[in-house]
Amino acid sequence: MSMSFYAAVWAVAILGFARPHGEFLQISPSSTAPVQVAGGEQPAAEKPILALLARYVAGLEGRNLDAIKSIWPTMSPAQNKAIHAEFDHARALRCELIEPRITVKDETAVVVVRRKYMLTTLEGKSFESTTITTFNLKRGADGWVIDSIRYDL
């Protein structure tokens, strides 16, 4: 297997997408509504949070690290490096955030979703996985941003 294949696998593992036994999260195709919500219309307070999550998905799928950093200013250098490596070694990335559960308290929010993720390497190898993902958000002067992301198997 090529070096780029291993680099892509490494990046996926660093970002928390790899399961201990080697399965990967599913990167599913996004639709016109990358954040699906059961039960219809969301309260107005949740709309900016859903818009932030849509920007996160668009940044991943567009392989736009600057777009992701603009909504995740606390991204660590290791996370930055891993995402950059993943983008460099991916032919395609797809992400879908399903059934967001949003809890807002003052200037913070926690969003728990089922995250489907698919990565296709430059060599054509595909990895798919699904995880429960928790986004910790902070509201600043310019709106909501991601403070941290945790991937639970």
Buried (B, 14 or more C-beta within 10 A) or exposed (E): EEEBBEBBBBBBBBBBBBEEEEBBBBBBEBEEEBBBBEEEEBEEEBEBBBBBBBBBBBBBBEBBBEBBBEBBEEBEEEBBEBBEBBBEBBEBBBBBBBEBEBEBEEEEBBBBBBBBBBBBBBEEBEBBBBBEBBBBBBBEEEEBBBBBBEBEB
